[in-house]
Amino acid sequence: MNGGLLVAGTTSDAGKSVVTAGICRWLVRQGVKVAPFKAQNMSLNSFVTREGAEIGRAQAMQAQACRVEPTAHMNPVLLKPGGERSSQVVLLGRPVGEMSARGYHGGRQERLLGTVLDSLAALRGTYDAVICEGAGSPAEINLRRTDIVNMGIARGAGLPVLVVGDIDRGGVFASFFGTVALLAPEDQALVAGFLVNKFRGDVSLLEPGLEMLHGLTGRRTYGVLPFRHGLGIDEEDGLRVSLRGTVRESVVAPPVGEDVLRVAVCAVPLMSNFTDVDALAAEPGVVVRFVDRPEELADADLVIVPGTRGTVRALEWLRERGLADAIARRVAERRPVLGICGGFQVLGEHIEDEVESRAGHVDGLGLLPVRVRFAREKTLTRPVGEALGERVEGYEIHHGVAEVTGGTPFLDGCRVGQTWGTHWHGSLESDGFRRAFLREVAAAAGRRFVPAPDTSFAALREEQLDRLGDLIEHHADTDALWRLIESGAPQGLPFIPPGAPA
């Protein structure tokens, strides 16, 4: 078998990442050696592979759904927004520069098509099947000429296309029909059919519409996936926390201790890798929320300043909003504060930045004895260490180089009183360390909170991926899906006018 499939969507957030992960997990349970692929990803949530390559966090989770190690080939182009009009371009896991949206779509993107097709070919030469995820909608007619992630990659590699629509938003039939009708004839020939996502209610009431859609387009619907809470894998962007919803909505165990623990995460601009707090939200009795006002820190037992792609901008935002003063008061009162990556840099004494913001010398909050200098070379590592007597694993993605001049060592950063800082993302996924850290926080906050002794973040994530696989297995026509992956789009699919404009 040397199969492939492109999972496209009628819109952004239609469920492409979830469906791709679900198909991957269903296939691997059938004994298929499968890999995920997304040619181009725009995300501030990223991950570091074992060879030191930076890729989208969603593709790393899809690789876990496939039970394989993620590689740079699974996401050859990653765009990391640095503002409204520019992004850092990461090619095959390494940053190659900043580029405006106009510059990228004005020619650079087209030239990357060969690179992404080579990566896809490398995966197809190694795996039985490759399940590709599109981006946004394939019917963005203004971007079709330079497209390398939707129909560009489908046509270049001869992949059949499954279009996912979120029926919970409404208008799914118009979205399905319109998506096909705005594609060129050559692209339409690859669109095999549709998959309805997030359906609530009696499927029999939907079936007449699906039959009419088949009559109008000549394309079948491969399944109707029911609405399920908390099914998102690591998000590309937004303020959703992938496991937070799952755990909070399916909590069957009350807090182990007498109190809950409240965690407030400062929603800084260009927030990156906010998935760091997923592991905290997985703990029974831990309540995580994102905040943007100083009064929202008042009842928090722990305040987290998360990672960001704009450290200096985040620092200005904290000061403008009054959050900086509120955090400083907490530190003076010896109430717990944790800074991660950009948040760690913000807590330091000063920042020298001629790379990210080009702001030069900027005073930090002065809450940790740390000086930060931004280097042009990005640090991309997977460190392993020890903290609070427990083994810790993490990953680092940053330009800032920290010089720690005092305090108690804490991972690669430091601790002063109840103020902690580190560049390590993902450290809280280490179960023993997370429990030890939460015990420290609870003691400092005066809460009678006790971490559950048996919460395994890795096991929860595996359970979540199995739920995605179950959705495909139980609610999609898997025989037809198998034929599509193995044999490609059916021959003779009708053209739906008007097609793409010239």
KAQUIPE-V503871 format. One line per field, one symbol per residue. phi: phi as a letter, one per 40 degrees, with the letter a starting at -180 (. if undefined). psi: psi as a letter, one per 30 degrees, with the letter a starting at -180 (. if undefined). burial: # if it has 16 or more other C-alpha atoms within 10 Angstrom, else .. A space follows every 50 residues. Layout:
phi=???
psi=???
burial=???
This chain:
phi=.bcaabcbacacgchccccdccccccccccgccbbcabdabbacbbabcc cgbcbcccccccccccgbccbcccacbbbbdbicbaaccbbfgbcbhcac cccccciccdccdccccccccccccbbcabbcbcbfbcccccbccbcbbb ccccccbgccbbccbccccggcccccccccccbcdccdccccibbcbgcb hcccccddccccccccbgbcbcibcccbcgcccdccagbcbdcccdcccb cbbcdcccbcbbbbbccccfdbfccdcdcccccdgbbbacbabccccdcc cabbbccacbdccccccccccgcccccccccccfbcbbbbfdccccccca bbbbbcbfcgcbcccgbbcbbbbcbccccbabcbaaafgbcbbaabaacc bcbcbagcdafcbabbgbbbaacccgccccdccdcccccccccccgccbb cccbcbccccccccccccccdcccbbccccccccccbgcccgcccbccgc cc
psi=killkkjllflkgfgeeeeeeeeeeeeffggkjlllkjekkjkfjllklf ggkklkeeeeeeeeefhlkklfffifkkkjkgafgllkkjkhfkkglkkl eeeefgeeeeffeeeeeeeeeeeffelekkjkkakbkfgiffgeegkgfc feeeeeghklkkkkkjffflgeeeeeeeeefglleeeeffjealkkkhkk ajffffeeeeeeeeeefgklkfljklkkkhfkakleaagkkefeeeeefg jfklkeafllkkkkkkilkhkkhffffeeeffkkfkjklklgkefffegk fkkkjallfieeeeeeeeeefgeeeeeeeeeeghkkkkkkceeeeefael kjjgeefhfbkkkafgfkikkkkklekkkjlilkakkhgkkkkakkjlfk kkjkgaakkjbgblkjbgkkklfjlgeffjeeeeeeeeeeeeeefgkhkk kkfgkjeeeeeeeeeeeeeeeeefglifeeeeeeeefakklgklkjlflk l.
burial=..#########.################...##################. .#################.#############...##########..### ...#....##.##.###.##..##..##############...#.##### #####..##########....##.###########.#############. .........#..##..###########..########..#########.. ....##..##################################.#.##..# ##################....##.###.##...################ ###..#.....#.##.#########....###....#....######### ##.#..#..##.#######################.###.##.##.#.## ##..###..###.##########..#.#..#..######...#.##..## ..
